[in-house]
Amino acid sequence: FQGKRILIVDSSSVYVNNEKPDLVLLSQSPKLNLVRFIADNSNSFYLVNQWEVTCKQEKIPFHATAEKGFYRL
């Protein structure tokens, strides 16, 4: 999208591991380790909180749409 590579990961947690996306969109509460993610409003509150804590610890940008609203690409 507009020169950015976006990886979408849903509850199946299936994705190509060697991809180098600019953004990753998590949907439907996938069980994953984090690198750089955007969490949409379909994820469980508990997982979003865990992801946010992990991102803060690793100094990785994190955006939860339930808290901050839409994400402009």
All heavy atoms as a GROMACS GRO file, in nm:
protein
  597
    1PHE      N    1   0.084  -0.117   0.000
    1PHE     CA    2   0.000   0.000   0.000
    1PHE      C    3   0.089   0.123   0.000
    1PHE      O    4   0.169   0.141   0.092
    1PHE     CB    5  -0.091  -0.002   0.122
    1PHE     CG    6  -0.183   0.117   0.129
    1PHE    CD1    7  -0.296   0.122   0.052
    1PHE    CD2    8  -0.154   0.222   0.212
    1PHE    CE1    9  -0.380   0.231   0.058
    1PHE    CE2   10  -0.237   0.332   0.220
    1PHE     CZ   11  -0.352   0.336   0.142
    2GLN      N   12   0.079   0.206  -0.100
    2GLN     CA   13   0.158   0.329  -0.112
    2GLN      C   14   0.307   0.306  -0.083
    2GLN      O   15   0.371   0.379  -0.009
    2GLN     CB   16   0.102   0.438  -0.023
    2GLN     CG   17  -0.036   0.482  -0.063
    2GLN     CD   18  -0.091   0.594   0.024
    2GLN    OE1   19  -0.033   0.628   0.127
    2GLN    NE2   20  -0.202   0.650  -0.016
    3GLY      N   21   0.360   0.198  -0.138
    3GLY     CA   22   0.502   0.168  -0.122
    3GLY      C   23   0.539   0.096   0.007
    3GLY      O   24   0.655   0.064   0.028
    4LYS      N   25   0.441   0.069   0.094
    4LYS     CA   26   0.468  -0.003   0.219
    4LYS      C   27   0.420  -0.147   0.206
    4LYS      O   28   0.317  -0.175   0.149
    4LYS     CB   29   0.397   0.062   0.336
    4LYS     CG   30   0.449   0.200   0.366
    4LYS     CD   31   0.415   0.240   0.507
    4LYS     CE   32   0.462   0.380   0.534
    4LYS     NZ   33   0.592   0.386   0.592
    5ARG      N   34   0.498  -0.238   0.262
    5ARG     CA   35   0.461  -0.380   0.262
    5ARG      C   36   0.387  -0.408   0.392
    5ARG      O   37   0.440  -0.383   0.500
    5ARG     CB   38   0.586  -0.466   0.251
    5ARG     CG   39   0.656  -0.450   0.118
    5ARG     CD   40   0.789  -0.519   0.116
    5ARG     NE   41   0.778  -0.656   0.159
    5ARG     CZ   42   0.795  -0.762   0.080
    5ARG    NH1   43   0.828  -0.744  -0.045
    5ARG    NH2   44   0.782  -0.883   0.127
    6ILE      N   45   0.265  -0.459   0.381
    6ILE     CA   46   0.181  -0.486   0.497
    6ILE      C   47   0.152  -0.635   0.504
    6ILE      O   48   0.107  -0.695   0.408
    6ILE     CB   49   0.048  -0.407   0.490
    6ILE    CG1   50   0.078  -0.257   0.485
    6ILE    CG2   51  -0.040  -0.441   0.610
    6ILE    CD1   52  -0.043  -0.171   0.462
    7LEU      N   53   0.179  -0.695   0.620
    7LEU     CA   54   0.150  -0.835   0.646
    7LEU      C   55   0.030  -0.842   0.737
    7LEU      O   56   0.028  -0.778   0.842
    7LEU     CB   57   0.271  -0.903   0.712
    7LEU     CG   58   0.252  -1.046   0.760
    7LEU    CD1   59   0.226  -1.139   0.642
    7LEU    CD2   60   0.375  -1.092   0.838
    8ILE      N   61  -0.073  -0.919   0.698
    8ILE     CA   62  -0.192  -0.937   0.781
    8ILE      C   63  -0.188  -1.079   0.838
    8ILE      O   64  -0.177  -1.176   0.763
    8ILE     CB   65  -0.321  -0.916   0.699
    8ILE    CG1   66  -0.323  -0.774   0.644
    8ILE    CG2   67  -0.443  -0.943   0.786
    8ILE    CD1   68  -0.434  -0.747   0.546
    9VAL      N   69  -0.195  -1.090   0.971
    9VAL     CA   70  -0.193  -1.219   1.039
    9VAL      C   71  -0.323  -1.234   1.116
    9VAL      O   72  -0.354  -1.152   1.202
    9VAL     CB   73  -0.072  -1.231   1.135
    9VAL    CG1   74  -0.068  -1.368   1.199
    9VAL    CG2   75   0.058  -1.202   1.063
   10ASP      N   76  -0.397  -1.342   1.086
   10ASP     CA   77  -0.523  -1.366   1.156
   10ASP      C   78  -0.508  -1.479   1.257
   10ASP      O   79  -0.395  -1.519   1.289
   10ASP     CB   80  -0.636  -1.392   1.057
   10ASP     CG   81  -0.616  -1.518   0.975
   10ASP    OD1   82  -0.528  -1.601   1.008
   10ASP    OD2   83  -0.688  -1.535   0.875
   11SER      N   84  -0.618  -1.532   1.306
   11SER     CA   85  -0.616  -1.633   1.412
   11SER      C   86  -0.544  -1.762   1.372
   11SER      O   87  -0.501  -1.838   1.457
   11SER     CB   88  -0.758  -1.666   1.458
   11SER     OG   89  -0.833  -1.718   1.350
   12SER      N   90  -0.527  -1.786   1.242
   12SER     CA   91  -0.453  -1.906   1.198
   12SER      C   92  -0.304  -1.893   1.230
   12SER      O   93  -0.234  -1.994   1.237
   12SER     CB   94  -0.471  -1.928   1.048
   12SER     OG   95  -0.404  -1.828   0.974
   13SER      N   96  -0.256  -1.771   1.249
   13SER     CA   97  -0.114  -1.741   1.278
   13SER      C   98  -0.020  -1.792   1.169
   13SER      O   99   0.096  -1.816   1.193
   13SER     CB  100  -0.073  -1.798   1.414
   13SER     OG  101  -0.147  -1.739   1.517
   14VAL      N  102  -0.072  -1.810   1.048
   14VAL     CA  103   0.009  -1.856   0.936
   14VAL      C  104   0.059  -1.736   0.858
   14VAL      O  105  -0.019  -1.651   0.818
   14VAL     CB  106  -0.073  -1.949   0.843
   14VAL    CG1  107   0.008  -1.989   0.722
   14VAL    CG2  108  -0.120  -2.072   0.920
   15TYR      N  109   0.191  -1.728   0.841
   15TYR     CA  110   0.252  -1.620   0.764
   15TYR      C  111   0.389  -1.664   0.718
   15TYR      O  112   0.447  -1.758   0.771
   15TYR     CB  113   0.260  -1.491   0.845
   15TYR     CG  114   0.349  -1.499   0.966
   15TYR    CD1  115   0.480  -1.454   0.960
   15TYR    CD2  116   0.303  -1.552   1.085
   15TYR    CE1  117   0.563  -1.461   1.071
   15TYR    CE2  118   0.385  -1.561   1.196
   15TYR     CZ  119   0.515  -1.516   1.189
   15TYR     OH  120   0.596  -1.524   1.298
   16VAL      N  121   0.443  -1.596   0.618
   16VAL     CA  122   0.576  -1.626   0.567
   16VAL      C  123   0.676  -1.558   0.659
   16VAL      O  124   0.676  -1.436   0.673
   16VAL     CB  125   0.591  -1.576   0.422
   16VAL    CG1  126   0.732  -1.603   0.371
   16VAL    CG2  127   0.488  -1.643   0.333
   17ASN      N  128   0.761  -1.635   0.723
   17ASN     CA  129   0.853  -1.585   0.825
   17ASN      C  130   0.965  -1.498   0.769
   17ASN      O  131   1.019  -1.415   0.839
   17ASN     CB  132   0.910  -1.702   0.904
   17ASN     CG  133   0.977  -1.660   1.032
   17ASN    OD1  134   0.948  -1.554   1.085
   17ASN    ND2  135   1.065  -1.742   1.082
   18ASN      N  136   1.002  -1.517   0.643
   18ASN     CA  137   1.115  -1.440   0.589
   18ASN      C  138   1.072  -1.309   0.525
   18ASN      O  139   1.154  -1.241   0.465
   18ASN     CB  140   1.195  -1.525   0.491
   18ASN     CG  141   1.113  -1.565   0.369
   18ASN    OD1  142   0.993  -1.539   0.362
   18ASN    ND2  143   1.178  -1.629   0.275
   19GLU      N  144   0.944  -1.272   0.535
   19GLU     CA  145   0.898  -1.144   0.482
   19GLU      C  146   0.952  -1.030   0.569
   19GLU      O  147   0.971  -1.046   0.688
   19GLU     CB  148   0.745  -1.138   0.481
   19GLU     CG  149   0.681  -1.231   0.381
   19GLU     CD  150   0.710  -1.192   0.238
   19GLU    OE1  151   0.702  -1.072   0.206
   19GLU    OE2  152   0.743  -1.282   0.159
   20LYS      N  153   0.974  -0.916   0.509
   20LYS     CA  154   1.020  -0.797   0.581
   20LYS      C  155   0.917  -0.686   0.563
   20LYS      O  156   0.941  -0.589   0.491
   20LYS     CB  157   1.158  -0.752   0.529
   20LYS     CG  158   1.266  -0.857   0.542
   20LYS     CD  159   1.305  -0.878   0.685
   20LYS     CE  160   1.425  -0.971   0.689
   20LYS     NZ  161   1.439  -1.038   0.812
   21PRO      N  162   0.801  -0.697   0.629
   21PRO     CA  163   0.697  -0.596   0.612
   21PRO      C  164   0.732  -0.467   0.685
   21PRO      O  165   0.807  -0.466   0.782
   21PRO     CB  166   0.573  -0.661   0.673
   21PRO     CG  167   0.629  -0.751   0.778
   21PRO     CD  168   0.759  -0.802   0.721
   22ASP      N  169   0.672  -0.357   0.639
   22ASP     CA  170   0.684  -0.229   0.709
   22ASP      C  171   0.586  -0.226   0.827
   22ASP      O  172   0.615  -0.166   0.930
   22ASP     CB  173   0.653  -0.112   0.614
   22ASP     CG  174   0.752  -0.107   0.499
   22ASP    OD1  175   0.872  -0.094   0.528
   22ASP    OD2  176   0.710  -0.120   0.384
   23LEU      N  177   0.472  -0.290   0.808
   23LEU     CA  178   0.368  -0.296   0.912
   23LEU      C  179   0.310  -0.436   0.916
   23LEU      O  180   0.305  -0.504   0.814
   23LEU     CB  181   0.254  -0.199   0.881
   23LEU     CG  182   0.288  -0.052   0.872
   23LEU    CD1  183   0.170   0.025   0.816
   23LEU    CD2  184   0.325   0.001   1.009
   24VAL      N  185   0.266  -0.476   1.034
   24VAL     CA  186   0.196  -0.604   1.050
   24VAL      C  187   0.064  -0.575   1.118
   24VAL      O  188   0.062  -0.508   1.221
   24VAL     CB  189   0.278  -0.704   1.133
   24VAL    CG1  190   0.201  -0.835   1.151
   24VAL    CG2  191   0.412  -0.731   1.067
   25LEU      N  192  -0.044  -0.625   1.061
   25LEU     CA  193  -0.177  -0.608   1.117
   25LEU      C  194  -0.220  -0.739   1.180
   25LEU      O  195  -0.223  -0.841   1.113
   25LEU     CB  196  -0.277  -0.567   1.008
   25LEU     CG  197  -0.423  -0.562   1.049
   25LEU    CD1  198  -0.445  -0.455   1.155
   25LEU    CD2  199  -0.511  -0.538   0.929
   26LEU      N  200  -0.248  -0.737   1.310
   26LEU     CA  201  -0.295  -0.855   1.381
   26LEU      C  202  -0.446  -0.850   1.391
   26LEU      O  203  -0.502  -0.749   1.433
   26LEU     CB  204  -0.237  -0.861   1.522
   26LEU     CG  205  -0.085  -0.862   1.533
   26LEU    CD1  206  -0.044  -0.863   1.678
   26LEU    CD2  207  -0.029  -0.982   1.461
   27SER      N  208  -0.512  -0.960   1.355
   27SER     CA  209  -0.658  -0.966   1.357
   27SER      C  210  -0.702  -1.099   1.414
   27SER      O  211  -0.638  -1.203   1.389
   27SER     CB  212  -0.710  -0.948   1.214
   27SER     OG  213  -0.849  -0.944   1.211
   28GLN      N  214  -0.808  -1.101   1.491
   28GLN     CA  215  -0.868  -1.222   1.546
   28GLN      C  216  -0.776  -1.295   1.643
   28GLN      O  217  -0.772  -1.417   1.648
   28GLN     CB  218  -0.914  -1.314   1.433
   28GLN     CG  219  -1.013  -1.248   1.339
   28GLN     CD  220  -1.039  -1.329   1.215
   28GLN    OE1  221  -0.976  -1.429   1.190
   28GLN    NE2  222  -1.134  -1.283   1.136
   29SER      N  223  -0.700  -1.222   1.722
   29SER     CA  224  -0.619  -1.273   1.834
   29SER      C  225  -0.521  -1.385   1.799
   29SER      O  226  -0.520  -1.491   1.860
   29SER     CB  227  -0.711  -1.320   1.947
   29SER     OG  228  -0.793  -1.216   1.991
   30PRO      N  229  -0.430  -1.364   1.704
   30PRO     CA  230  -0.329  -1.467   1.676
   30PRO      C  231  -0.231  -1.481   1.792
   30PRO      O  232  -0.205  -1.384   1.864
   30PRO     CB  233  -0.259  -1.414   1.551
   30PRO     CG  234  -0.276  -1.267   1.559
   30PRO     CD  235  -0.410  -1.244   1.624
   31LYS      N  236  -0.178  -1.599   1.810
   31LYS     CA  237  -0.079  -1.626   1.916
   31LYS      C  238   0.060  -1.615   1.852
   31LYS      O  239   0.105  -1.703   1.782
   31LYS     CB  240  -0.098  -1.766   1.973
   31LYS     CG  241  -0.238  -1.796   2.022
   31LYS     CD  242  -0.269  -1.722   2.150
   31LYS     CE  243  -0.399  -1.770   2.210
   31LYS     NZ  244  -0.515  -1.692   2.178
   32LEU      N  245   0.128  -1.501   1.877
   32LEU     CA  246   0.257  -1.474   1.812
   32LEU      C  247   0.353  -1.402   1.905
   32LEU      O  248   0.312  -1.338   1.999
   32LEU     CB  249   0.236  -1.379   1.693
   32LEU     CG  250   0.148  -1.422   1.580
   32LEU    CD1  251   0.126  -1.304   1.488
   32LEU    CD2  252   0.211  -1.536   1.504
   33ASN      N  253   0.482  -1.409   1.872
   33ASN     CA  254   0.581  -1.318   1.930
   33ASN      C  255   0.578  -1.192   1.845
   33ASN      O  256   0.546  -1.194   1.727
   33ASN     CB  257   0.720  -1.381   1.926
   33ASN     CG  258   0.733  -1.494   2.023
   33ASN    OD1  259   0.673  -1.493   2.130
   33ASN    ND2  260   0.810  -1.595   1.988
   34LEU      N  261   0.615  -1.082   1.904
   34LEU     CA  262   0.600  -0.954   1.835
   34LEU      C  263   0.730  -0.902   1.775
   34LEU      O  264   0.836  -0.919   1.829
   34LEU     CB  265   0.548  -0.849   1.934
   34LEU     CG  266   0.414  -0.881   1.997
   34LEU    CD1  267   0.376  -0.773   2.096
   34LEU    CD2  268   0.308  -0.894   1.891
   35VAL      N  269   0.717  -0.829   1.666
   35VAL     CA  270   0.828  -0.752   1.609
   35VAL      C  271   0.780  -0.609   1.590
   35VAL      O  272   0.824  -0.518   1.657
   35VAL     CB  273   0.877  -0.812   1.475
   35VAL    CG1  274   0.988  -0.727   1.416
   35VAL    CG2  275   0.927  -0.953   1.497
   36ARG      N  276   0.684  -0.587   1.501
   36ARG     CA  277   0.620  -0.456   1.484
   36ARG      C  278   0.476  -0.483   1.440
   36ARG      O  279   0.454  -0.543   1.337
   36ARG     CB  280   0.691  -0.374   1.377
   36ARG     CG  281   0.627  -0.238   1.355
   36ARG     CD  282   0.693  -0.166   1.237
   36ARG     NE  283   0.624  -0.041   1.211
   36ARG     CZ  284   0.672   0.077   1.242
   36ARG    NH1  285   0.790   0.088   1.300
   36ARG    NH2  286   0.603   0.186   1.215
   37PHE      N  287   0.381  -0.437   1.519
   37PHE     CA  288   0.243  -0.476   1.495
   37PHE      C  289   0.143  -0.363   1.512
   37PHE      O  290   0.164  -0.272   1.591
   37PHE     CB  291   0.202  -0.587   1.591
   37PHE     CG  292   0.270  -0.717   1.562
   37PHE    CD1  293   0.385  -0.751   1.628
   37PHE    CD2  294   0.221  -0.802   1.466
   37PHE    CE1  295   0.450  -0.870   1.602
   37PHE    CE2  296   0.286  -0.921   1.438
   37PHE     CZ  297   0.400  -0.955   1.506
   38ILE      N  298   0.034  -0.376   1.440
   38ILE     CA  299  -0.085  -0.296   1.460
   38ILE      C  300  -0.193  -0.394   1.498
   38ILE      O  301  -0.213  -0.493   1.430
   38ILE     CB  302  -0.129  -0.223   1.331
   38ILE    CG1  303  -0.020  -0.130   1.283
   38ILE    CG2  304  -0.259  -0.148   1.354
   38ILE    CD1  305  -0.049  -0.074   1.147
   39ALA      N  306  -0.264  -0.367   1.605
   39ALA     CA  307  -0.370  -0.458   1.650
   39ALA      C  308  -0.505  -0.393   1.621
   39ALA      O  309  -0.532  -0.284   1.666
   39ALA     CB  310  -0.356  -0.485   1.799
   40ASP      N  311  -0.590  -0.463   1.546
   40ASP     CA  312  -0.722  -0.406   1.518
   40ASP      C  313  -0.818  -0.444   1.631
   40ASP      O  314  -0.783  -0.510   1.727
   40ASP     CB  315  -0.773  -0.444   1.380
   40ASP     CG  316  -0.818  -0.588   1.367
   40ASP    OD1  317  -0.830  -0.659   1.468
   40ASP    OD2  318  -0.842  -0.630   1.253
   41ASN      N  319  -0.942  -0.399   1.620
   41ASN     CA  320  -1.038  -0.413   1.729
   41ASN      C  321  -1.098  -0.553   1.743
   41ASN      O  322  -1.180  -0.576   1.829
   41ASN     CB  323  -1.149  -0.308   1.713
   41ASN     CG  324  -1.212  -0.270   1.843
   41ASN    OD1  325  -1.155  -0.290   1.949
   41ASN    ND2  326  -1.331  -0.215   1.836
   42SER      N  327  -1.057  -0.649   1.660
   42SER     CA  328  -1.110  -0.785   1.670
   42SER      C  329  -1.030  -0.871   1.767
   42SER      O  330  -1.063  -0.987   1.789
   42SER     CB  331  -1.112  -0.852   1.532
   42SER     OG  332  -0.980  -0.880   1.489
   43ASN      N  333  -0.925  -0.817   1.826
   43ASN     CA  334  -0.838  -0.893   1.916
   43ASN      C  335  -0.887  -0.882   2.060
   43ASN      O  336  -0.945  -0.782   2.100
   43ASN     CB  337  -0.694  -0.842   1.905
   43ASN     CG  338  -0.641  -0.861   1.766
   43ASN    OD1  339  -0.626  -0.972   1.720
   43ASN    ND2  340  -0.617  -0.751   1.697
   44SER      N  341  -0.857  -0.986   2.139
   44SER     CA  342  -0.899  -0.984   2.279
   44SER      C  343  -0.822  -0.877   2.356
   44SER      O  344  -0.705  -0.850   2.330
   44SER     CB  345  -0.877  -1.121   2.343
   44SER     OG  346  -0.740  -1.145   2.366
   45PHE      N  347  -0.889  -0.815   2.451
   45PHE     CA  348  -0.831  -0.710   2.534
   45PHE      C  349  -0.704  -0.759   2.603
   45PHE      O  350  -0.603  -0.688   2.607
   45PHE     CB  351  -0.934  -0.664   2.636
   45PHE     CG  352  -0.886  -0.553   2.725
   45PHE    CD1  353  -0.874  -0.424   2.676
   45PHE    CD2  354  -0.854  -0.579   2.857
   45PHE    CE1  355  -0.828  -0.322   2.759
   45PHE    CE2  356  -0.809  -0.478   2.940
   45PHE     CZ  357  -0.796  -0.349   2.890
   46TYR      N  358  -0.707  -0.882   2.654
   46TYR     CA  359  -0.592  -0.940   2.725
   46TYR      C  360  -0.469  -0.948   2.633
   46TYR      O  361  -0.359  -0.906   2.671
   46TYR     CB  362  -0.628  -1.078   2.778
   46TYR     CG  363  -0.512  -1.150   2.840
   46TYR    CD1  364  -0.466  -1.114   2.967
   46TYR    CD2  365  -0.446  -1.252   2.773
   46TYR    CE1  366  -0.357  -1.180   3.024
   46TYR    CE2  367  -0.338  -1.317   2.829
   46TYR     CZ  368  -0.295  -1.280   2.954
   46TYR     OH  369  -0.188  -1.344   3.010
   47LEU      N  370  -0.486  -1.000   2.511
   47LEU     CA  371  -0.373  -1.013   2.420
   47LEU      C  372  -0.319  -0.877   2.377
   47LEU      O  373  -0.198  -0.858   2.368
   47LEU     CB  374  -0.411  -1.094   2.296
   47LEU     CG  375  -0.416  -1.244   2.314
   47LEU    CD1  376  -0.467  -1.311   2.187
   47LEU    CD2  377  -0.278  -1.298   2.350
   48VAL      N  378  -0.409  -0.782   2.350
   48VAL     CA  379  -0.365  -0.649   2.311
   48VAL      C  380  -0.279  -0.587   2.422
   48VAL      O  381  -0.176  -0.528   2.395
   48VAL     CB  382  -0.484  -0.558   2.275
   48VAL    CG1  383  -0.440  -0.415   2.254
   48VAL    CG2  384  -0.554  -0.610   2.150
   49ASN      N  385  -0.321  -0.605   2.547
   49ASN     CA  386  -0.241  -0.554   2.659
   49ASN      C  387  -0.105  -0.620   2.665
   49ASN      O  388  -0.003  -0.552   2.689
   49ASN     CB  389  -0.315  -0.573   2.792
   49ASN     CG  390  -0.425  -0.472   2.810
   49ASN    OD1  391  -0.426  -0.367   2.749
   49ASN    ND2  392  -0.520  -0.505   2.895
   50GLN      N  393  -0.098  -0.750   2.645
   50GLN     CA  394   0.031  -0.821   2.645
   50GLN      C  395   0.120  -0.770   2.532
   50GLN      O  396   0.239  -0.748   2.553
   50GLN     CB  397   0.010  -0.972   2.630
   50GLN     CG  398  -0.037  -1.040   2.754
   50GLN     CD  399  -0.038  -1.190   2.735
   50GLN    OE1  400  -0.085  -1.240   2.634
   50GLN    NE2  401   0.012  -1.261   2.833
   51TRP      N  402   0.062  -0.754   2.414
   51TRP     CA  403   0.140  -0.706   2.299
   51TRP      C  404   0.194  -0.566   2.326
   51TRP      O  405   0.308  -0.536   2.294
   51TRP     CB  406   0.055  -0.704   2.173
   51TRP     CG  407   0.009  -0.839   2.126
   51TRP    CD1  408   0.069  -0.960   2.152
   51TRP    CD2  409  -0.105  -0.868   2.047
   51TRP    NE1  410  -0.002  -1.060   2.092
   51TRP    CE2  411  -0.110  -1.007   2.027
   51TRP    CE3  412  -0.204  -0.790   1.990
   51TRP    CZ2  413  -0.209  -1.068   1.952
   51TRP    CZ3  414  -0.304  -0.851   1.916
   51TRP    CH2  415  -0.305  -0.989   1.897
   52GLU      N  416   0.111  -0.481   2.385
   52GLU     CA  417   0.153  -0.343   2.412
   52GLU      C  418   0.270  -0.340   2.512
   52GLU      O  419   0.367  -0.267   2.493
   52GLU     CB  420   0.036  -0.260   2.465
   52GLU     CG  421   0.071  -0.115   2.483
   52GLU     CD  422  -0.050  -0.029   2.516
   52GLU    OE1  423  -0.154  -0.082   2.557
   52GLU    OE2  424  -0.038   0.093   2.499
   53VAL      N  425   0.262  -0.421   2.616
   53VAL     CA  426   0.370  -0.428   2.715
   53VAL      C  427   0.500  -0.476   2.649
   53VAL      O  428   0.606  -0.417   2.670
   53VAL     CB  429   0.330  -0.521   2.832
   53VAL    CG1  430   0.451  -0.554   2.920
   53VAL    CG2  431   0.221  -0.456   2.916
   54THR      N  432   0.490  -0.580   2.567
   54THR     CA  433   0.607  -0.633   2.498
   54THR      C  434   0.669  -0.527   2.407
   54THR      O  435   0.791  -0.509   2.406
   54THR     CB  436   0.571  -0.757   2.416
   54THR    OG1  437   0.519  -0.857   2.504
   54THR    CG2  438   0.692  -0.812   2.343
   55CYS      N  439   0.585  -0.455   2.333
   55CYS     CA  440   0.636  -0.351   2.243
   55CYS      C  441   0.705  -0.240   2.320
   55CYS      O  442   0.811  -0.192   2.278
   55CYS     CB  443   0.522  -0.295   2.158
   55CYS     SG  444   0.471  -0.406   2.026
   56LYS      N  445   0.649  -0.199   2.433
   56LYS     CA  446   0.713  -0.095   2.514
   56LYS      C  447   0.849  -0.142   2.564
   56LYS      O  448   0.946  -0.067   2.561
   56LYS     CB  449   0.624  -0.057   2.632
   56LYS     CG  450   0.509   0.032   2.591
   56LYS     CD  451   0.424   0.071   2.711
   56LYS     CE  452   0.308   0.158   2.666
   56LYS     NZ  453   0.218   0.192   2.776
   57GLN      N  454   0.857  -0.267   2.609
   57GLN     CA  455   0.984  -0.322   2.658
   57GLN      C  456   1.089  -0.326   2.548
   57GLN      O  457   1.207  -0.301   2.572
   57GLN     CB  458   0.964  -0.462   2.714
   57GLN     CG  459   0.887  -0.466   2.843
   57GLN     CD  460   0.850  -0.608   2.885
   57GLN    OE1  461   0.862  -0.703   2.808
   57GLN    NE2  462   0.807  -0.622   3.009
   58GLU      N  463   1.046  -0.357   2.426
   58GLU     CA  464   1.139  -0.370   2.313
   58GLU      C  465   1.155  -0.240   2.233
   58GLU      O  466   1.224  -0.238   2.132
   58GLU     CB  467   1.092  -0.481   2.220
   58GLU     CG  468   1.085  -0.618   2.286
   58GLU     CD  469   1.220  -0.668   2.332
   58GLU    OE1  470   1.321  -0.643   2.262
   58GLU    OE2  471   1.225  -0.732   2.438
   59LYS      N  472   1.086  -0.133   2.278
   59LYS     CA  473   1.090  -0.003   2.210
   59LYS      C  474   1.045  -0.015   2.064
   59LYS      O  475   1.108   0.037   1.973
   59LYS     CB  476   1.228   0.059   2.221
   59LYS     CG  477   1.265   0.090   2.365
   59LYS     CD  478   1.400   0.156   2.375
   59LYS     CE  479   1.423   0.191   2.520
   59LYS     NZ  480   1.539   0.139   2.580
   60ILE      N  481   0.932  -0.087   2.046
   60ILE     CA  482   0.871  -0.108   1.915
   60ILE      C  483   0.741  -0.030   1.911
   60ILE      O  484   0.662  -0.037   2.003
   60ILE     CB  485   0.842  -0.259   1.893
   60ILE    CG1  486   0.972  -0.339   1.895
   60ILE    CG2  487   0.766  -0.280   1.763
   60ILE    CD1  488   0.952  -0.488   1.900
   61PRO      N  489   0.716   0.046   1.805
   61PRO     CA  490   0.589   0.119   1.794
   61PRO      C  491   0.470   0.024   1.798
   61PRO      O  492   0.474  -0.084   1.740
   61PRO     CB  493   0.598   0.187   1.657
   61PRO     CG  494   0.741   0.189   1.623
   61PRO     CD  495   0.802   0.069   1.688
   62PHE      N  496   0.364   0.065   1.866
   62PHE     CA  497   0.242  -0.017   1.879
   62PHE      C  498   0.122   0.073   1.868
   62PHE      O  499   0.119   0.182   1.925
   62PHE     CB  500   0.242  -0.088   2.015
   62PHE     CG  501   0.124  -0.179   2.034
   62PHE    CD1  502   0.125  -0.306   1.980
   62PHE    CD2  503   0.013  -0.136   2.105
   62PHE    CE1  504   0.016  -0.390   1.997
   62PHE    CE2  505  -0.096  -0.219   2.122
   62PHE     CZ  506  -0.095  -0.346   2.068
   63HIS      N  507   0.021   0.027   1.794
   63HIS     CA  508  -0.102   0.106   1.776
   63HIS      C  509  -0.221   0.012   1.789
   63HIS      O  510  -0.238  -0.079   1.709
   63HIS     CB  511  -0.104   0.172   1.638
   63HIS     CG  512  -0.222   0.260   1.617
   63HIS    ND1  513  -0.214   0.397   1.633
   63HIS    CD2  514  -0.349   0.233   1.585
   63HIS    CE1  515  -0.332   0.449   1.609
   63HIS    NE2  516  -0.416   0.351   1.579
   64ALA      N  517  -0.304   0.030   1.891
   64ALA     CA  518  -0.427  -0.047   1.909
   64ALA      C  519  -0.544   0.040   1.868
   64ALA      O  520  -0.566   0.147   1.925
   64ALA     CB  521  -0.442  -0.092   2.054
   65THR      N  522  -0.618  -0.004   1.768
   65THR     CA  523  -0.729   0.078   1.717
   65THR      C  524  -0.839   0.096   1.821
   65THR      O  525  -0.907   0.198   1.820
   65THR     CB  526  -0.788   0.020   1.588
   65THR    OG1  527  -0.830  -0.114   1.612
   65THR    CG2  528  -0.686   0.025   1.476
   66ALA      N  529  -0.858   0.001   1.910
   66ALA     CA  530  -0.962   0.014   2.013
   66ALA      C  531  -0.932   0.131   2.106
   66ALA      O  532  -1.023   0.197   2.157
   66ALA     CB  533  -0.974  -0.115   2.094
   67GLU      N  534  -0.805   0.159   2.126
   67GLU     CA  535  -0.763   0.267   2.216
   67GLU      C  536  -0.740   0.399   2.141
   67GLU      O  537  -0.782   0.505   2.187
   67GLU     CB  538  -0.634   0.226   2.287
   67GLU     CG  539  -0.577   0.331   2.379
   67GLU     CD  540  -0.444   0.288   2.438
   67GLU    OE1  541  -0.421   0.166   2.453
   67GLU    OE2  542  -0.363   0.375   2.467
   68LYS      N  543  -0.672   0.392   2.027
   68LYS     CA  544  -0.627   0.513   1.959
   68LYS      C  545  -0.707   0.547   1.832
   68LYS      O  546  -0.682   0.648   1.770
   68LYS     CB  547  -0.480   0.498   1.920
   68LYS     CG  548  -0.389   0.480   2.041
   68LYS     CD  549  -0.247   0.460   2.000
   68LYS     CE  550  -0.158   0.441   2.122
   68LYS     NZ  551  -0.020   0.418   2.084
   69GLY      N  552  -0.799   0.462   1.793
   69GLY     CA  553  -0.876   0.487   1.672
   69GLY      C  554  -0.804   0.436   1.548
   69GLY      O  555  -0.708   0.362   1.557
   70PHE      N  556  -0.854   0.478   1.431
   70PHE     CA  557  -0.800   0.428   1.305
   70PHE      C  558  -0.652   0.461   1.290
   70PHE      O  559  -0.599   0.550   1.355
   70PHE     CB  560  -0.880   0.483   1.187
   70PHE     CG  561  -0.850   0.626   1.154
   70PHE    CD1  562  -0.758   0.658   1.056
   70PHE    CD2  563  -0.916   0.729   1.221
   70PHE    CE1  564  -0.730   0.790   1.026
   70PHE    CE2  565  -0.890   0.861   1.191
   70PHE     CZ  566  -0.796   0.892   1.094
   71TYR      N  567  -0.586   0.385   1.204
   71TYR     CA  568  -0.445   0.406   1.174
   71TYR      C  569  -0.435   0.453   1.029
   71TYR      O  570  -0.475   0.381   0.938
   71TYR     CB  571  -0.366   0.277   1.194
   71TYR     CG  572  -0.219   0.293   1.176
   71TYR    CD1  573  -0.140   0.337   1.281
   71TYR    CD2  574  -0.158   0.264   1.055
   71TYR    CE1  575  -0.003   0.352   1.265
   71TYR    CE2  576  -0.022   0.280   1.039
   71TYR     CZ  577   0.055   0.323   1.144
   71TYR     OH  578   0.190   0.339   1.129
   72ARG      N  579  -0.385   0.572   1.008
   72ARG     CA  580  -0.372   0.626   0.872
   72ARG      C  581  -0.242   0.576   0.811
   72ARG      O  582  -0.134   0.596   0.868
   72ARG     CB  583  -0.373   0.778   0.876
   72ARG     CG  584  -0.367   0.840   0.737
   72ARG     CD  585  -0.368   0.990   0.740
   72ARG     NE  586  -0.479   1.042   0.819
   72ARG     CZ  587  -0.596   1.083   0.767
   72ARG    NH1  588  -0.614   1.074   0.637
   72ARG    NH2  589  -0.689   1.130   0.846
   73LEU      N  590  -0.256   0.512   0.697
   73LEU     CA  591  -0.137   0.463   0.624
   73LEU      C  592  -0.084   0.570   0.533
   73LEU      O  593  -0.152   0.653   0.484
   73LEU     CB  594  -0.173   0.339   0.543
   73LEU     CG  595  -0.221   0.221   0.624
   73LEU    CD1  596  -0.267   0.111   0.530
   73LEU    CD2  597  -0.110   0.169   0.714
   0.00000   0.00000   0.00000
